[in-house]
Amino acid sequence: MKLLDEREARCRRPIWRAPLPRRPHWQRIVVLLAGPAFNILFAVLVLWGMLWASGTTEVKPVVGR
């Protein structure tokens, strides 16, 4: 299996600068870590939105019922 634009023959027009396997290590690490970082951020935002929509953050005690 080959990644997009990882052909053995040269293209006349490159799609973008360089395919991911040929980029520097630090760029590959950034791309690798960006996915999980976005997933964590998205989960926090979804949970915050659910908490904001429900409107309650704690259970109020009721005495005498």
C-alpha positions in Angstrom: 0.0 0.0 0.0 1.3 3.4 -0.9 0.4 6.8 0.5 -1.0 9.5 -1.7 1.6 10.8 -4.1 4.2 8.2 -3.1 4.7 7.0 -6.6 7.9 5.6 -7.9 7.8 7.7 -11.0 8.1 11.5 -10.9 5.0 13.6 -11.4 5.0 16.5 -13.8 3.1 18.7 -11.3 3.6 18.0 -7.6 0.4 18.1 -5.7 2.1 19.7 -2.7 5.6 20.3 -1.5 6.5 16.8 -0.3 4.6 13.7 0.8 4.6 13.0 4.5 7.3 10.2 4.5 9.8 12.6 2.9 9.3 15.5 5.3 11.5 16.3 8.3 11.0 14.2 11.5 9.7 17.2 13.5 6.9 17.8 10.9 5.9 14.2 11.0 5.8 14.2 14.8 3.6 17.4 14.7 1.2 15.7 12.3 1.2 12.5 14.4 0.4 14.4 17.7 -2.2 16.8 16.2 -4.8 14.1 15.8 -4.9 12.9 19.4 -4.6 16.5 20.6 -7.7 17.5 18.6 -9.6 14.5 19.8 -8.9 15.4 23.5 -9.9 19.1 22.8 -13.0 18.0 21.0 -14.0 15.7 23.9 -13.6 18.5 26.4 -15.6 20.9 24.3 -18.4 18.3 23.9 -18.5 17.6 27.6 -18.5 21.3 28.4 -21.4 21.8 26.0 -23.4 19.0 27.6 -22.8 20.5 31.0 -23.8 24.0 29.7 -27.0 22.6 28.1 -28.1 20.7 31.2 -27.6 23.8 33.4 -26.9 22.0 36.7 -23.5 21.3 38.1 -24.5 19.7 41.4 -27.4 18.1 43.2 -29.2 20.5 45.6 -30.1 19.0 49.0 -33.8 18.9 49.8 -34.8 18.8 53.5 -38.2 18.0 54.9 -39.9 16.1 52.1 
